[in-house]
Amino acid sequence: MSTIITELPPDSFVRADDTADAVFYARERTVHHLDSVARSTVEELIGHLIIEDNPVLLDLMASCDSHIPESVKPSRVVGLGLNERELASNSALNDFVIHDLNKNPELPFEEETFDVVLCTVSVDYMTDPRRVFSEVGRILKPGGMFLVTFSNRFFQEKVVKIWRHATGRQRINLVETYFEDSDQFDEPTVFVSRGKPRPADDKYAPLGVPSDPVFAVYAEKKGSYGSSRPTISADYDDRPFEWDEVNARKLDLRNTLECPYCATKLKKVEVPDTPFTEWTSDYMCVCLNDECPYFLFGWDAMSDQGGSGSYRFMYEPSIQNCYLLPVSNKTELREYVIEDE
Ligand SMILES: C[S@@+](CC[C@H](N)C(=O)[O-])C[C@H]1O[C@@H](n2cnc3c(N)ncnc32)[C@H](O)[C@@H]1O
């Protein structure tokens, strides 16, 4: 058996608040953990990957919403979580159990009970994921699927240390490791959805922050199943651009003055007022398109580096230099536009 998890630093699974989870989760939280666009992505993913006609489902670490679309017609859905009122308000559940996985990773179900186990935006709170994944393997039918979905938002005090300090790519690797280390599953598949525009009515929309990213890692329990599950793997790409096009546009930038990432005309903006740089141009050319992928993906990239905000593409015409210009929201810089055609 692989020993990858046990080779991690010994404090990897401690939390800032290591008191009993039952205390923290005693307070009912009816808030959504993802914005509505990201929740739809999770629903679509669940609908796409569940191929059983009337599956028996377990929602592991469940709350008031199991994100199961209408197209899925389960014969039974069981929720396992910590807050009774949240679970009682979840209309998808036929039944629920209150069970603290971090106190006892053994799941209170018979072997081969479920066709599918879902764990949505919660894997980051497991302090002994190896045993929990192994238990999920035990209670799944052969060929049954474990779908683990997560984002980059979490309760800071309850998330395990290794997760808090990881980038999106590292979190994916970690969950793949959980699957592989349990030795119960076929090779896991990765799905990523990032950079979708945030819903207009969301409180963070005015900042220009894109929709919460949705990462998923899923695998089937070893064993024959018959029909095969569709793959819906969006390859993880840390640089989600068409590089040939970007580079071609960069070569022509001097003539076009168009953003290499989105082909939008660059705006002339007053040079940044900084004592550290002597600019050789009277103005800079900046992409202020809020849908530009460079700006949309910048939020994730900055957060992966432990920072905040995003960045705009900037071009200095006199010396033909390209820069990354950090911004904290989408309105920043607009007052310095000197030519707005
Ligand atoms: C961020 S919420 C996600 C809830 C739900 N899966 C969703 O998609 O909205 C985390 C959930 O994990 C559950 N949870 C946290 N720690 C747990 C533990 N030690 N054992 C069982 N459930 C736990 C909490 O009850 C909470 O509902």
The ligand as an SDF file (V2000), in Angstrom:
LIG
                    3D

 27 29  0  0  0  0  0  0  0  0999 V2000
  -18.9290   23.6440    3.8860 C   0  0  0  0  0  0  0  0  0  0  0  0
  -20.1970   22.6400    4.4960 S   0  0  0  0  0  0  0  0  0  0  0  0
  -20.7110   21.8010    3.0350 C   0  0  0  0  0  0  0  0  0  0  0  0
  -22.0940   21.2430    3.1570 C   0  0  0  0  0  0  0  0  0  0  0  0
  -22.6470   20.5610    1.9090 C   0  0  0  0  0  0  0  0  0  0  0  0
  -21.8660   19.3960    1.5290 N   0  0  0  0  0  0  0  0  0  0  0  0
  -22.8270   21.5130    0.7490 C   0  0  0  0  0  0  0  0  0  0  0  0
  -22.4120   21.1840   -0.3570 O   0  0  0  0  0  0  0  0  0  0  0  0
  -23.4200   22.5860    0.9280 O   0  0  0  0  0  0  0  0  0  0  0  0
  -19.2960   21.4370    5.4190 C   0  0  0  0  0  0  0  0  0  0  0  0
  -20.1760   20.3810    6.0150 C   0  0  0  0  0  0  0  0  0  0  0  0
  -19.3550   19.3360    6.5310 O   0  0  0  0  0  0  0  0  0  0  0  0
  -19.9390   18.8250    7.6960 C   0  0  0  0  0  0  0  0  0  0  0  0
  -18.8580   18.3790    8.5610 N   0  0  0  0  0  0  0  0  0  0  0  0
  -17.8280   19.1230    8.9950 C   0  0  0  0  0  0  0  0  0  0  0  0
  -17.0300   18.4030    9.8120 N   0  0  0  0  0  0  0  0  0  0  0  0
  -17.5910   17.1820    9.8910 C   0  0  0  0  0  0  0  0  0  0  0  0
  -17.2460   16.0110   10.5860 C   0  0  0  0  0  0  0  0  0  0  0  0
  -16.1860   15.9720   11.3820 N   0  0  0  0  0  0  0  0  0  0  0  0
  -18.0350   14.9270   10.4330 N   0  0  0  0  0  0  0  0  0  0  0  0
  -19.1270   14.9730    9.6290 C   0  0  0  0  0  0  0  0  0  0  0  0
  -19.5040   16.0630    8.9390 N   0  0  0  0  0  0  0  0  0  0  0  0
  -18.7510   17.1590    9.0850 C   0  0  0  0  0  0  0  0  0  0  0  0
  -20.6960   20.0040    8.3360 C   0  0  0  0  0  0  0  0  0  0  0  0
  -21.8300   19.5470    9.0200 O   0  0  0  0  0  0  0  0  0  0  0  0
  -21.0430   20.8710    7.1430 C   0  0  0  0  0  0  0  0  0  0  0  0
  -22.3850   20.7200    6.7980 O   0  0  0  0  0  0  0  0  0  0  0  0
  1  2  1  0
  2  3  1  0
  2 10  1  0
  3  4  1  0
  4  5  1  0
  5  6  1  0
  5  7  1  0
  7  8  2  0
  7  9  1  0
 10 11  1  0
 11 12  1  0
 11 26  1  0
 12 13  1  0
 13 14  1  0
 13 24  1  0
 14 15  1  0
 14 23  1  0
 15 16  2  0
 16 17  1  0
 17 18  1  0
 17 23  2  0
 18 19  1  0
 18 20  2  0
 20 21  1  0
 21 22  2  0
 22 23  1  0
 24 25  1  0
 24 26  1  0
 26 27  1  0
M  CHG  2   2   1   9  -1
M  END
$$$$
